[in-house]
């Protein structure tokens, strides 16, 4: 199973949409410095991820579920 790094995924989606960090930080009510820290994190609070998914109209949860291996030997 490939490791999913949600911070990089969010950053990539912002770039793909042509959105700025300033726009994003304002939309999620966080400081720009906090957004840059978020980009470095491999995980994120699920409530925040719901907000971001809705804001960007991208289902990051699907990205996670598609990356889950159902092989119990990978636990």
PQR file of N, CA, C, O and H, with PARSE charges and radii, in Angstrom:
ATOM      1  N   UNK A   1       0.846  -1.185   0.000 -0.4000 1.5000
ATOM      2  CA  UNK A   1       0.000   0.000   0.000 -0.0000 2.0000
ATOM      3  C   UNK A   1       0.889   1.245   0.000  0.5500 1.7000
ATOM      4  O   UNK A   1       1.837   1.342   0.779 -0.5500 1.4000
ATOM      5  N   UNK A   2       0.582   2.161  -0.849 -0.4000 1.5000
ATOM      6  CA  UNK A   2       1.321   3.418  -0.906 -0.0000 2.0000
ATOM      7  C   UNK A   2       0.928   4.303   0.266  0.5500 1.7000
ATOM      8  O   UNK A   2      -0.233   4.325   0.673 -0.5500 1.4000
ATOM      9  H   UNK A   2      -0.188   2.083  -1.481  0.4000 1.0000
ATOM     10  N   UNK A   3       1.882   5.023   0.799 -0.4000 1.5000
ATOM     11  CA  UNK A   3       1.612   5.936   1.892 -0.0000 2.0000
ATOM     12  C   UNK A   3       0.894   7.169   1.350  0.5500 1.7000
ATOM     13  O   UNK A   3       1.315   7.760   0.355 -0.5500 1.4000
ATOM     14  H   UNK A   3       2.825   5.006   0.468  0.4000 1.0000
ATOM     15  N   UNK A   4      -0.182   7.544   2.010 -0.4000 1.5000
ATOM     16  CA  UNK A   4      -0.949   8.716   1.606 -0.0000 2.0000
ATOM     17  C   UNK A   4      -0.515   9.885   2.485  0.5500 1.7000
ATOM     18  O   UNK A   4      -0.531   9.793   3.713 -0.5500 1.4000
ATOM     19  H   UNK A   4      -0.524   7.064   2.818  0.4000 1.0000
ATOM     20  N   UNK A   5      -0.132  10.970   1.849 -0.4000 1.5000
ATOM     21  CA  UNK A   5       0.293  12.182   2.558 -0.0000 2.0000
ATOM     22  C   UNK A   5      -0.744  13.264   2.251  0.5500 1.7000
ATOM     23  O   UNK A   5      -0.689  13.911   1.206 -0.5500 1.4000
ATOM     24  H   UNK A   5      -0.119  11.044   0.851  0.4000 1.0000
ATOM     25  N   UNK A   6      -1.678  13.447   3.165 -0.4000 1.5000
ATOM     26  CA  UNK A   6      -2.816  14.331   2.901 -0.0000 2.0000
ATOM     27  C   UNK A   6      -2.394  15.777   2.691  0.5500 1.7000
ATOM     28  O   UNK A   6      -3.009  16.483   1.892 -0.5500 1.4000
ATOM     29  H   UNK A   6      -1.722  12.921   4.014  0.4000 1.0000
ATOM     30  N   UNK A   7      -1.377  16.227   3.379 -0.4000 1.5000
ATOM     31  CA  UNK A   7      -0.923  17.606   3.205 -0.0000 2.0000
ATOM     32  C   UNK A   7      -0.481  17.878   1.776  0.5500 1.7000
ATOM     33  O   UNK A   7      -0.832  18.902   1.190 -0.5500 1.4000
ATOM     34  H   UNK A   7      -0.877  15.654   4.028  0.4000 1.0000
ATOM     35  N   UNK A   8       0.292  16.950   1.219 -0.4000 1.5000
ATOM     36  CA  UNK A   8       0.738  17.099  -0.167 -0.0000 2.0000
ATOM     37  C   UNK A   8      -0.425  17.002  -1.140  0.5500 1.7000
ATOM     38  O   UNK A   8      -0.453  17.686  -2.163 -0.5500 1.4000
ATOM     39  H   UNK A   8       0.577  16.118   1.694  0.4000 1.0000
ATOM     40  N   UNK A   9      -1.394  16.138  -0.809 -0.4000 1.5000
ATOM     41  CA  UNK A   9      -2.561  15.992  -1.690 -0.0000 2.0000
ATOM     42  C   UNK A   9      -3.382  17.275  -1.735  0.5500 1.7000
ATOM     43  O   UNK A   9      -3.834  17.689  -2.802 -0.5500 1.4000
ATOM     44  H   UNK A   9      -1.372  15.583   0.022  0.4000 1.0000
ATOM     45  N   UNK A  10      -3.574  17.900  -0.586 -0.4000 1.5000
ATOM     46  CA  UNK A  10      -4.321  19.164  -0.527 -0.0000 2.0000
ATOM     47  C   UNK A  10      -3.569  20.243  -1.303  0.5500 1.7000
ATOM     48  O   UNK A  10      -4.165  20.988  -2.081 -0.5500 1.4000
ATOM     49  H   UNK A  10      -3.207  17.563   0.281  0.4000 1.0000
ATOM     50  N   UNK A  11      -2.272  20.319  -1.088 -0.4000 1.5000
ATOM     51  CA  UNK A  11      -1.457  21.309  -1.790 -0.0000 2.0000
ATOM     52  C   UNK A  11      -1.532  21.095  -3.307  0.5500 1.7000
ATOM     53  O   UNK A  11      -1.649  22.060  -4.062 -0.5500 1.4000
ATOM     54  H   UNK A  11      -1.788  19.714  -0.456  0.4000 1.0000
ATOM     55  N   UNK A  12      -1.467  19.852  -3.751 -0.4000 1.5000
ATOM     56  CA  UNK A  12      -1.541  19.543  -5.177 -0.0000 2.0000
ATOM     57  C   UNK A  12      -2.904  19.915  -5.755  0.5500 1.7000
ATOM     58  O   UNK A  12      -2.991  20.429  -6.870 -0.5500 1.4000
ATOM     59  H   UNK A  12      -1.372  19.068  -3.138  0.4000 1.0000
ATOM     60  N   UNK A  13      -3.958  19.657  -4.999 -0.4000 1.5000
ATOM     61  CA  UNK A  13      -5.303  19.995  -5.479 -0.0000 2.0000
ATOM     62  C   UNK A  13      -5.481  21.509  -5.577  0.5500 1.7000
ATOM     63  O   UNK A  13      -6.080  22.004  -6.531 -0.5500 1.4000
ATOM     64  H   UNK A  13      -3.887  19.240  -4.093  0.4000 1.0000
ATOM     65  N   UNK A  14      -4.967  22.236  -4.601 -0.4000 1.5000
ATOM     66  CA  UNK A  14      -5.005  23.701  -4.680 -0.0000 2.0000
ATOM     67  C   UNK A  14      -4.304  24.190  -5.944  0.5500 1.7000
ATOM     68  O   UNK A  14      -4.822  25.046  -6.661 -0.5500 1.4000
ATOM     69  H   UNK A  14      -4.480  21.833  -3.825  0.4000 1.0000
ATOM     70  N   UNK A  15      -3.136  23.644  -6.205 -0.4000 1.5000
ATOM     71  CA  UNK A  15      -2.374  24.039  -7.378 -0.0000 2.0000
ATOM     72  C   UNK A  15      -3.131  23.690  -8.659  0.5500 1.7000
ATOM     73  O   UNK A  15      -3.195  24.496  -9.588 -0.5500 1.4000
ATOM     74  H   UNK A  15      -2.716  22.949  -5.623  0.4000 1.0000
ATOM     75  N   UNK A  16      -3.702  22.492  -8.704 -0.4000 1.5000
ATOM     76  CA  UNK A  16      -4.456  22.054  -9.884 -0.0000 2.0000
ATOM     77  C   UNK A  16      -5.646  22.976 -10.167  0.5500 1.7000
ATOM     78  O   UNK A  16      -6.014  23.201 -11.320 -0.5500 1.4000
ATOM     79  H   UNK A  16      -3.651  21.838  -7.949  0.4000 1.0000
ATOM     80  N   UNK A  17      -6.239  23.507  -9.088 -0.4000 1.5000
ATOM     81  CA  UNK A  17      -7.386  24.397  -9.233 -0.0000 2.0000
ATOM     82  C   UNK A  17      -6.973  25.856  -9.443  0.5500 1.7000
ATOM     83  O   UNK A  17      -7.819  26.719  -9.678 -0.5500 1.4000
ATOM     84  H   UNK A  17      -5.940  23.324  -8.152  0.4000 1.0000
ATOM     85  N   UNK A  18      -5.685  26.119  -9.358 -0.4000 1.5000
ATOM     86  CA  UNK A  18      -5.209  27.486  -9.521 -0.0000 2.0000
ATOM     87  C   UNK A  18      -5.570  28.386  -8.355  0.5500 1.7000
ATOM     88  O   UNK A  18      -5.693  29.600  -8.516 -0.5500 1.4000
ATOM     89  H   UNK A  18      -4.998  25.418  -9.168  0.4000 1.0000
ATOM     90  N   UNK A  19      -5.739  27.800  -7.192 -0.4000 1.5000
ATOM     91  CA  UNK A  19      -6.091  28.564  -5.988 -0.0000 2.0000
ATOM     92  C   UNK A  19      -4.839  28.958  -5.221  0.5500 1.7000
ATOM     93  O   UNK A  19      -3.855  28.219  -5.199 -0.5500 1.4000
ATOM     94  H   UNK A  19      -5.639  26.814  -7.061  0.4000 1.0000
ATOM     95  N   UNK A  20      -4.881  30.114  -4.598 -0.4000 1.5000
ATOM     96  CA  UNK A  20      -3.728  30.579  -3.821 -0.0000 2.0000
ATOM     97  C   UNK A  20      -3.835  30.130  -2.366  0.5500 1.7000
ATOM     98  O   UNK A  20      -4.917  29.815  -1.871 -0.5500 1.4000
ATOM     99  H   UNK A  20      -5.680  30.715  -4.615  0.4000 1.0000
ATOM    100  N   UNK A  21      -2.705  30.110  -1.711 -0.4000 1.5000
ATOM    101  CA  UNK A  21      -2.674  29.800  -0.279 -0.0000 2.0000
ATOM    102  C   UNK A  21      -3.428  30.883   0.493  0.5500 1.7000
ATOM    103  O   UNK A  21      -4.093  30.585   1.484 -0.5500 1.4000
ATOM    104  H   UNK A  21      -1.826  30.366  -2.114  0.4000 1.0000
ATOM    105  N   UNK A  22      -3.330  32.113   0.052 -0.4000 1.5000
ATOM    106  CA  UNK A  22      -4.052  33.207   0.707 -0.0000 2.0000
ATOM    107  C   UNK A  22      -5.562  32.972   0.635  0.5500 1.7000
ATOM    108  O   UNK A  22      -6.262  33.125   1.636 -0.5500 1.4000
ATOM    109  H   UNK A  22      -2.789  32.355  -0.754  0.4000 1.0000
ATOM    110  N   UNK A  23      -6.057  32.605  -0.533 -0.4000 1.5000
ATOM    111  CA  UNK A  23      -7.489  32.299  -0.682 -0.0000 2.0000
ATOM    112  C   UNK A  23      -7.877  31.155   0.235  0.5500 1.7000
ATOM    113  O   UNK A  23      -8.865  31.241   0.964 -0.5500 1.4000
ATOM    114  H   UNK A  23      -5.487  32.481  -1.346  0.4000 1.0000
ATOM    115  N   UNK A  24      -7.092  30.075   0.199 -0.4000 1.5000
ATOM    116  CA  UNK A  24      -7.386  28.879   0.980 -0.0000 2.0000
ATOM    117  C   UNK A  24      -7.372  29.168   2.476  0.5500 1.7000
ATOM    118  O   UNK A  24      -8.280  28.749   3.195 -0.5500 1.4000
ATOM    119  H   UNK A  24      -6.288  30.005  -0.393  0.4000 1.0000
ATOM    120  N   UNK A  25      -6.361  29.873   2.947 -0.4000 1.5000
ATOM    121  CA  UNK A  25      -6.269  30.165   4.379 -0.0000 2.0000
ATOM    122  C   UNK A  25      -7.458  31.000   4.845  0.5500 1.7000
ATOM    123  O   UNK A  25      -7.984  30.784   5.937 -0.5500 1.4000
ATOM    124  H   UNK A  25      -5.624  30.213   2.362  0.4000 1.0000
ATOM    125  N   UNK A  26      -7.877  31.948   4.022 -0.4000 1.5000
ATOM    126  CA  UNK A  26      -9.050  32.747   4.370 -0.0000 2.0000
ATOM    127  C   UNK A  26     -10.321  31.917   4.392  0.5500 1.7000
ATOM    128  O   UNK A  26     -11.177  32.102   5.258 -0.5500 1.4000
ATOM    129  H   UNK A  26      -7.450  32.124   3.135  0.4000 1.0000
ATOM    130  N   UNK A  27     -10.443  31.001   3.439 -0.4000 1.5000
ATOM    131  CA  UNK A  27     -11.642  30.179   3.331 -0.0000 2.0000
ATOM    132  C   UNK A  27     -11.787  29.202   4.496  0.5500 1.7000
ATOM    133  O   UNK A  27     -12.903  28.882   4.905 -0.5500 1.4000
ATOM    134  H   UNK A  27      -9.748  30.850   2.736  0.4000 1.0000
ATOM    135  N   UNK A  28     -10.657  28.727   5.031 -0.4000 1.5000
ATOM    136  CA  UNK A  28     -10.733  27.790   6.160 -0.0000 2.0000
ATOM    137  C   UNK A  28     -10.445  28.476   7.500  0.5500 1.7000
ATOM    138  O   UNK A  28     -10.354  27.819   8.538 -0.5500 1.4000
ATOM    139  H   UNK A  28      -9.751  28.988   4.699  0.4000 1.0000
ATOM    140  N   UNK A  29     -10.303  29.794   7.462 -0.4000 1.5000
ATOM    141  CA  UNK A  29     -10.100  30.606   8.671 -0.0000 2.0000
ATOM    142  C   UNK A  29      -8.865  30.188   9.460  0.5500 1.7000
ATOM    143  O   UNK A  29      -8.911  29.999  10.675 -0.5500 1.4000
ATOM    144  H   UNK A  29     -10.376  30.327   6.619  0.4000 1.0000
ATOM    145  N   UNK A  30      -7.762  30.052   8.730 -0.4000 1.5000
ATOM    146  CA  UNK A  30      -6.472  29.722   9.336 -0.0000 2.0000
ATOM    147  C   UNK A  30      -5.422  30.690   8.805  0.5500 1.7000
ATOM    148  O   UNK A  30      -5.573  31.246   7.718 -0.5500 1.4000
ATOM    149  H   UNK A  30      -7.725  30.206   7.743  0.4000 1.0000
ATOM    150  N   UNK A  31      -4.373  30.885   9.567 -0.4000 1.5000
ATOM    151  CA  UNK A  31      -3.246  31.705   9.131 -0.0000 2.0000
ATOM    152  C   UNK A  31      -2.511  30.992   7.995  0.5500 1.7000
ATOM    153  O   UNK A  31      -2.497  29.763   7.926 -0.5500 1.4000
ATOM    154  H   UNK A  31      -4.250  30.433  10.451  0.4000 1.0000
ATOM    155  N   UNK A  32      -1.907  31.774   7.113 -0.4000 1.5000
ATOM    156  CA  UNK A  32      -1.144  31.181   6.011 -0.0000 2.0000
ATOM    157  C   UNK A  32      -0.045  30.264   6.535  0.5500 1.7000
ATOM    158  O   UNK A  32       0.207  29.204   5.962 -0.5500 1.4000
ATOM    159  H   UNK A  32      -1.919  32.773   7.169  0.4000 1.0000
ATOM    160  N   UNK A  33       0.607  30.666   7.616 -0.4000 1.5000
ATOM    161  CA  UNK A  33       1.679  29.831   8.175 -0.0000 2.0000
ATOM    162  C   UNK A  33       1.139  28.467   8.616  0.5500 1.7000
ATOM    163  O   UNK A  33       1.830  27.455   8.496 -0.5500 1.4000
ATOM    164  H   UNK A  33       0.403  31.527   8.082  0.4000 1.0000
ATOM    165  N   UNK A  34      -0.097  28.443   9.125 -0.4000 1.5000
ATOM    166  CA  UNK A  34      -0.712  27.168   9.523 -0.0000 2.0000
ATOM    167  C   UNK A  34      -1.009  26.296   8.303  0.5500 1.7000
ATOM    168  O   UNK A  34      -0.896  25.072   8.366 -0.5500 1.4000
ATOM    169  H   UNK A  34      -0.658  29.265   9.222  0.4000 1.0000
ATOM    170  N   UNK A  35      -1.385  26.927   7.204 -0.4000 1.5000
ATOM    171  CA  UNK A  35      -1.651  26.175   5.974 -0.0000 2.0000
ATOM    172  C   UNK A  35      -0.359  25.535   5.472  0.5500 1.7000
ATOM    173  O   UNK A  35      -0.362  24.374   5.065 -0.5500 1.4000
ATOM    174  H   UNK A  35      -1.477  27.921   7.153  0.4000 1.0000
ATOM    175  N   UNK A  36       0.736  26.277   5.498 -0.4000 1.5000
ATOM    176  CA  UNK A  36       2.006  25.701   5.070 -0.0000 2.0000
ATOM    177  C   UNK A  36       2.414  24.534   5.974  0.5500 1.7000
ATOM    178  O   UNK A  36       2.984  23.553   5.496 -0.5500 1.4000
ATOM    179  H   UNK A  36       0.738  27.221   5.829  0.4000 1.0000
ATOM    180  N   UNK A  37       2.129  24.633   7.258 -0.4000 1.5000
ATOM    181  CA  UNK A  37       2.393  23.513   8.180 -0.0000 2.0000
ATOM    182  C   UNK A  37       1.508  22.328   7.830  0.5500 1.7000
ATOM    183  O   UNK A  37       1.953  21.182   7.886 -0.5500 1.4000
ATOM    184  H   UNK A  37       1.666  25.430   7.646  0.4000 1.0000
ATOM    185  N   UNK A  38       0.244  22.599   7.465 -0.4000 1.5000
ATOM    186  CA  UNK A  38      -0.689  21.544   7.085 -0.0000 2.0000
ATOM    187  C   UNK A  38      -0.148  20.767   5.881  0.5500 1.7000
ATOM    188  O   UNK A  38      -0.259  19.542   5.833 -0.5500 1.4000
ATOM    189  H   UNK A  38      -0.117  23.531   7.419  0.4000 1.0000
ATOM    190  N   UNK A  39       0.432  21.469   4.920 -0.4000 1.5000
ATOM    191  CA  UNK A  39       0.972  20.829   3.720 -0.0000 2.0000
ATOM    192  C   UNK A  39       2.081  19.831   4.068  0.5500 1.7000
ATOM    193  O   UNK A  39       2.325  18.892   3.311 -0.5500 1.4000
ATOM    194  H   UNK A  39       0.523  22.464   4.959  0.4000 1.0000
ATOM    195  N   UNK A  40       2.746  20.027   5.194 -0.4000 1.5000
ATOM    196  CA  UNK A  40       3.844  19.148   5.602 -0.0000 2.0000
ATOM    197  C   UNK A  40       3.364  17.934   6.399  0.5500 1.7000
ATOM    198  O   UNK A  40       4.134  17.006   6.647 -0.5500 1.4000
ATOM    199  H   UNK A  40       2.548  20.791   5.809  0.4000 1.0000
ATOM    200  N   UNK A  41       2.093  17.945   6.795 -0.4000 1.5000
ATOM    201  CA  UNK A  41       1.571  16.862   7.634 -0.0000 2.0000
ATOM    202  C   UNK A  41       1.033  15.692   6.799  0.5500 1.7000
ATOM    203  O   UNK A  41       0.329  15.900   5.811 -0.5500 1.4000
ATOM    204  H   UNK A  41       1.468  18.699   6.593  0.4000 1.0000
ATOM    205  N   UNK A  42       1.370  14.466   7.205 -0.4000 1.5000
ATOM    206  CA  UNK A  42       0.845  13.303   6.485 -0.0000 2.0000
ATOM    207  C   UNK A  42      -0.603  12.971   6.863  0.5500 1.7000
ATOM    208  O   UNK A  42      -1.255  12.180   6.181 -0.5500 1.4000
ATOM    209  H   UNK A  42       1.942  14.297   8.008  0.4000 1.0000
ATOM    210  N   UNK A  43      -1.105  13.571   7.948 -0.4000 1.5000
ATOM    211  CA  UNK A  43      -2.480  13.302   8.378 -0.0000 2.0000
ATOM    212  C   UNK A  43      -3.139  14.610   8.816  0.5500 1.7000
ATOM    213  O   UNK A  43      -2.476  15.629   9.011 -0.5500 1.4000
ATOM    214  H   UNK A  43      -0.575  14.213   8.502  0.4000 1.0000
ATOM    215  N   UNK A  44      -4.469  14.548   8.964 -0.4000 1.5000
ATOM    216  CA  UNK A  44      -5.232  15.745   9.309 -0.0000 2.0000
ATOM    217  C   UNK A  44      -6.497  15.329  10.053  0.5500 1.7000
ATOM    218  O   UNK A  44      -7.002  14.222   9.865 -0.5500 1.4000
ATOM    219  H   UNK A  44      -5.007  13.721   8.806  0.4000 1.0000
ATOM    220  N   UNK A  45      -6.996  16.215  10.887 -0.4000 1.5000
ATOM    221  CA  UNK A  45      -8.244  16.001  11.600 -0.0000 2.0000
ATOM    222  C   UNK A  45      -9.384  15.780  10.596  0.5500 1.7000
ATOM    223  O   UNK A  45      -9.480  16.499   9.601 -0.5500 1.4000
ATOM    224  H   UNK A  45      -6.586  17.114  11.039  0.4000 1.0000
ATOM    225  N   UNK A  46     -10.233  14.804  10.851 -0.4000 1.5000
ATOM    226  CA  UNK A  46     -11.291  14.479   9.884 -0.0000 2.0000
ATOM    227  C   UNK A  46     -12.305  15.607   9.708  0.5500 1.7000
ATOM    228  O   UNK A  46     -12.801  15.809   8.599 -0.5500 1.4000
ATOM    229  H   UNK A  46     -10.155  14.221  11.659  0.4000 1.0000
ATOM    230  N   UNK A  47     -12.621  16.338  10.757 -0.4000 1.5000
ATOM    231  CA  UNK A  47     -13.554  17.459  10.611 -0.0000 2.0000
ATOM    232  C   UNK A  47     -12.996  18.515   9.653  0.5500 1.7000
ATOM    233  O   UNK A  47     -13.719  19.057   8.816 -0.5500 1.4000
ATOM    234  H   UNK A  47     -12.218  16.174  11.658  0.4000 1.0000
ATOM    235  N   UNK A  48     -11.715  18.793   9.788 -0.4000 1.5000
ATOM    236  CA  UNK A  48     -11.077  19.752   8.887 -0.0000 2.0000
ATOM    237  C   UNK A  48     -11.047  19.196   7.467  0.5500 1.7000
ATOM    238  O   UNK A  48     -11.252  19.939   6.506 -0.5500 1.4000
ATOM    239  H   UNK A  48     -11.127  18.353  10.467  0.4000 1.0000
ATOM    240  N   UNK A  49     -10.795  17.907   7.328 -0.4000 1.5000
ATOM    241  CA  UNK A  49     -10.752  17.317   5.995 -0.0000 2.0000
ATOM    242  C   UNK A  49     -12.118  17.362   5.313  0.5500 1.7000
ATOM    243  O   UNK A  49     -12.196  17.523   4.095 -0.5500 1.4000
ATOM    244  H   UNK A  49     -10.628  17.304   8.109  0.4000 1.0000
ATOM    245  N   UNK A  50     -13.185  17.223   6.081 -0.4000 1.5000
ATOM    246  CA  UNK A  50     -14.538  17.366   5.515 -0.0000 2.0000
ATOM    247  C   UNK A  50     -14.708  18.781   4.978  0.5500 1.7000
ATOM    248  O   UNK A  50     -15.174  18.967   3.854 -0.5500 1.4000
ATOM    249  H   UNK A  50     -13.122  17.092   7.070  0.4000 1.0000
ATOM    250  N   UNK A  51     -14.337  19.771   5.768 -0.4000 1.5000
ATOM    251  CA  UNK A  51     -14.455  21.176   5.332 -0.0000 2.0000
ATOM    252  C   UNK A  51     -13.646  21.429   4.069  0.5500 1.7000
ATOM    253  O   UNK A  51     -14.127  22.073   3.137 -0.5500 1.4000
ATOM    254  H   UNK A  51     -13.958  19.620   6.681  0.4000 1.0000
ATOM    255  N   UNK A  52     -12.422  20.924   4.038 -0.4000 1.5000
ATOM    256  CA  UNK A  52     -11.557  21.133   2.885 -0.0000 2.0000
ATOM    257  C   UNK A  52     -12.110  20.406   1.659  0.5500 1.7000
ATOM    258  O   UNK A  52     -12.093  20.950   0.554 -0.5500 1.4000
ATOM    259  H   UNK A  52     -12.031  20.400   4.795  0.4000 1.0000
ATOM    260  N   UNK A  53     -12.594  19.196   1.848 -0.4000 1.5000
ATOM    261  CA  UNK A  53     -13.176  18.432   0.740 -0.0000 2.0000
ATOM    262  C   UNK A  53     -14.353  19.176   0.119  0.5500 1.7000
ATOM    263  O   UNK A  53     -14.481  19.243  -1.104 -0.5500 1.4000
ATOM    264  H   UNK A  53     -12.608  18.755   2.745  0.4000 1.0000
ATOM    265  N   UNK A  54     -15.210  19.733   0.969 -0.4000 1.5000
ATOM    266  CA  UNK A  54     -16.361  20.488   0.464 -0.0000 2.0000
ATOM    267  C   UNK A  54     -15.905  21.762  -0.230  0.5500 1.7000
ATOM    268  O   UNK A  54     -16.408  22.107  -1.299 -0.5500 1.4000
ATOM    269  H   UNK A  54     -15.107  19.678   1.962  0.4000 1.0000
ATOM    270  N   UNK A  55     -14.962  22.454   0.371 -0.4000 1.5000
ATOM    271  CA  UNK A  55     -14.468  23.707  -0.186 -0.0000 2.0000
ATOM    272  C   UNK A  55     -13.855  23.505  -1.573  0.5500 1.7000
ATOM    273  O   UNK A  55     -14.127  24.264  -2.503 -0.5500 1.4000
ATOM    274  H   UNK A  55     -14.552  22.174   1.240  0.4000 1.0000
ATOM    275  N   UNK A  56     -13.027  22.472  -1.690 -0.4000 1.5000
ATOM    276  CA  UNK A  56     -12.332  22.227  -2.946 -0.0000 2.0000
ATOM    277  C   UNK A  56     -13.120  21.316  -3.894  0.5500 1.7000
ATOM    278  O   UNK A  56     -12.708  21.066  -5.027 -0.5500 1.4000
ATOM    279  H   UNK A  56     -12.806  21.856  -0.934  0.4000 1.0000
ATOM    280  N   UNK A  57     -14.262  20.828  -3.401 -0.4000 1.5000
ATOM    281  CA  UNK A  57     -15.084  19.897  -4.191 -0.0000 2.0000
ATOM    282  C   UNK A  57     -14.252  18.709  -4.673  0.5500 1.7000
ATOM    283  O   UNK A  57     -14.283  18.316  -5.839 -0.5500 1.4000
ATOM    284  H   UNK A  57     -14.597  21.031  -2.481  0.4000 1.0000
ATOM    285  N   UNK A  58     -13.513  18.164  -3.720 -0.4000 1.5000
ATOM    286  CA  UNK A  58     -12.661  16.998  -3.983 -0.0000 2.0000
ATOM    287  C   UNK A  58     -12.803  16.050  -2.806  0.5500 1.7000
ATOM    288  O   UNK A  58     -12.611  16.452  -1.659 -0.5500 1.4000
ATOM    289  H   UNK A  58     -13.488  18.483  -2.772  0.4000 1.0000
ATOM    290  N   UNK A  59     -13.137  14.797  -3.079 -0.4000 1.5000
ATOM    291  CA  UNK A  59     -13.354  13.816  -2.014 -0.0000 2.0000
ATOM    292  C   UNK A  59     -12.030  13.174  -1.616  0.5500 1.7000
ATOM    293  O   UNK A  59     -11.633  12.147  -2.167 -0.5500 1.4000
ATOM    294  H   UNK A  59     -13.292  14.471  -4.012  0.4000 1.0000
ATOM    295  N   UNK A  60     -11.357  13.790  -0.657 -0.4000 1.5000
ATOM    296  CA  UNK A  60     -10.093  13.248  -0.174 -0.0000 2.0000
ATOM    297  C   UNK A  60     -10.305  11.925   0.553  0.5500 1.7000
ATOM    298  O   UNK A  60      -9.394  11.099   0.613 -0.5500 1.4000
ATOM    299  H   UNK A  60     -11.679  14.624  -0.209  0.4000 1.0000
ATOM    300  N   UNK A  61     -11.494  11.716   1.105 -0.4000 1.5000
ATOM    301  CA  UNK A  61     -11.791  10.455   1.780 -0.0000 2.0000
ATOM    302  C   UNK A  61     -11.779   9.300   0.780  0.5500 1.7000
ATOM    303  O   UNK A  61     -11.348   8.195   1.110 -0.5500 1.4000
ATOM    304  H   UNK A  61     -12.234  12.387   1.057  0.4000 1.0000
ATOM    305  N   UNK A  62     -12.245   9.551  -0.425 -0.4000 1.5000
ATOM    306  CA  UNK A  62     -12.200   8.515  -1.466 -0.0000 2.0000
ATOM    307  C   UNK A  62     -10.752   8.180  -1.795  0.5500 1.7000
ATOM    308  O   UNK A  62     -10.408   7.016  -1.999 -0.5500 1.4000
ATOM    309  H   UNK A  62     -12.596  10.448  -0.694  0.4000 1.0000
ATOM    310  N   UNK A  63      -9.913   9.194  -1.846 -0.4000 1.5000
ATOM    311  CA  UNK A  63      -8.491   8.956  -2.106 -0.0000 2.0000
ATOM    312  C   UNK A  63      -7.912   8.018  -1.053  0.5500 1.7000
ATOM    313  O   UNK A  63      -7.138   7.115  -1.370 -0.5500 1.4000
ATOM    314  H   UNK A  63     -10.192  10.140  -1.681  0.4000 1.0000
ATOM    315  N   UNK A  64      -8.296   8.242   0.206 -0.4000 1.5000
ATOM    316  CA  UNK A  64      -7.838   7.370   1.283 -0.0000 2.0000
ATOM    317  C   UNK A  64      -8.382   5.959   1.110  0.5500 1.7000
ATOM    318  O   UNK A  64      -7.628   4.989   1.180 -0.5500 1.4000
ATOM    319  H   UNK A  64      -8.925   8.976   0.463  0.4000 1.0000
ATOM    320  N   UNK A  65      -9.687   5.839   0.886 -0.4000 1.5000
ATOM    321  CA  UNK A  65     -10.297   4.506   0.811 -0.0000 2.0000
ATOM    322  C   UNK A  65      -9.760   3.713  -0.368  0.5500 1.7000
ATOM    323  O   UNK A  65      -9.624   2.493  -0.272 -0.5500 1.4000
ATOM    324  H   UNK A  65     -10.300   6.627   0.830  0.4000 1.0000
ATOM    325  N   UNK A  66      -9.454   4.366  -1.466 -0.4000 1.5000
ATOM    326  CA  UNK A  66      -8.887   3.661  -2.614 -0.0000 2.0000
ATOM    327  C   UNK A  66      -7.466   3.183  -2.328  0.5500 1.7000
ATOM    328  O   UNK A  66      -6.978   2.260  -2.979 -0.5500 1.4000
ATOM    329  H   UNK A  66      -9.565   5.357  -1.544  0.4000 1.0000
ATOM    330  N   UNK A  67      -6.808   3.804  -1.364 -0.4000 1.5000
ATOM    331  CA  UNK A  67      -5.452   3.424  -1.006 -0.0000 2.0000
ATOM    332  C   UNK A  67      -5.371   2.368   0.081  0.5500 1.7000
ATOM    333  O   UNK A  67      -4.278   1.938   0.449 -0.5500 1.4000
ATOM    334  H   UNK A  67      -7.205   4.554  -0.835  0.4000 1.0000
ATOM    335  N   UNK A  68      -6.523   1.946   0.599 -0.4000 1.5000
ATOM    336  CA  UNK A  68      -6.540   0.957   1.677 -0.0000 2.0000
ATOM    337  C   UNK A  68      -6.465  -0.446   1.088  0.5500 1.7000
ATOM    338  O   UNK A  68      -7.246  -0.807   0.208 -0.5500 1.4000
ATOM    339  H   UNK A  68      -7.410   2.296   0.300  0.4000 1.0000
ATOM    340  N   UNK A  69      -5.520  -1.222   1.582 -0.4000 1.5000
ATOM    341  CA  UNK A  69      -5.406  -2.613   1.204 -0.0000 2.0000
ATOM    342  C   UNK A  69      -6.219  -3.441   2.189  0.5500 1.7000
ATOM    343  O   UNK A  69      -6.101  -3.262   3.401 -0.5500 1.4000
ATOM    344  H   UNK A  69      -4.886  -0.929   2.297  0.4000 1.0000
ATOM    345  N   UNK A  70      -7.027  -4.329   1.680 -0.4000 1.5000
ATOM    346  CA  UNK A  70      -7.836  -5.176   2.551 -0.0000 2.0000
ATOM    347  C   UNK A  70      -7.092  -6.445   2.953  0.5500 1.7000
ATOM    348  O   UNK A  70      -7.677  -7.334   3.573 -0.5500 1.4000
ATOM    349  H   UNK A  70      -7.122  -4.475   0.695  0.4000 1.0000
ATOM    350  N   UNK A  71      -5.848  -6.537   2.617 -0.4000 1.5000
ATOM    351  CA  UNK A  71      -5.014  -7.679   2.988 -0.0000 2.0000
ATOM    352  C   UNK A  71      -4.632  -7.533   4.446  0.5500 1.7000
ATOM    353  O   UNK A  71      -3.918  -6.598   4.810 -0.5500 1.4000
ATOM    354  H   UNK A  71      -5.373  -5.815   2.114  0.4000 1.0000
ATOM    355  N   UNK A  72      -5.099  -8.447   5.287 -0.4000 1.5000
ATOM    356  CA  UNK A  72      -4.837  -8.322   6.725 -0.0000 2.0000
ATOM    357  C   UNK A  72      -3.356  -8.471   7.059  0.5500 1.7000
ATOM    358  O   UNK A  72      -2.943  -8.129   8.167 -0.5500 1.4000
ATOM    359  H   UNK A  72      -5.679  -9.207   4.992  0.4000 1.0000
ATOM    360  N   UNK A  73      -2.559  -8.967   6.139 -0.4000 1.5000
ATOM    361  CA  UNK A  73      -1.124  -9.092   6.391 -0.0000 2.0000
ATOM    362  C   UNK A  73      -0.397  -7.747   6.328  0.5500 1.7000
ATOM    363  O   UNK A  73       0.780  -7.663   6.676 -0.5500 1.4000
ATOM    364  H   UNK A  73      -2.894  -9.245   5.238  0.4000 1.0000
ATOM    365  N   UNK A  74      -1.094  -6.696   5.885 -0.4000 1.5000
ATOM    366  CA  UNK A  74      -0.462  -5.378   5.782 -0.0000 2.0000
ATOM    367  C   UNK A  74      -0.686  -4.534   7.022  0.5500 1.7000
ATOM    368  O   UNK A  74      -0.254  -3.382   7.067 -0.5500 1.4000
ATOM    369  H   UNK A  74      -2.051  -6.764   5.602  0.4000 1.0000
ATOM    370  N   UNK A  75      -1.346  -5.078   8.020 -0.4000 1.5000
ATOM    371  CA  UNK A  75      -1.617  -4.306   9.243 -0.0000 2.0000
ATOM    372  C   UNK A  75      -0.364  -4.077  10.045  0.5500 1.7000
ATOM    373  O   UNK A  75      -0.414  -3.447  11.101 -0.5500 1.4000
ATOM    374  H   UNK A  75      -1.696  -6.014   7.983  0.4000 1.0000
TER
END
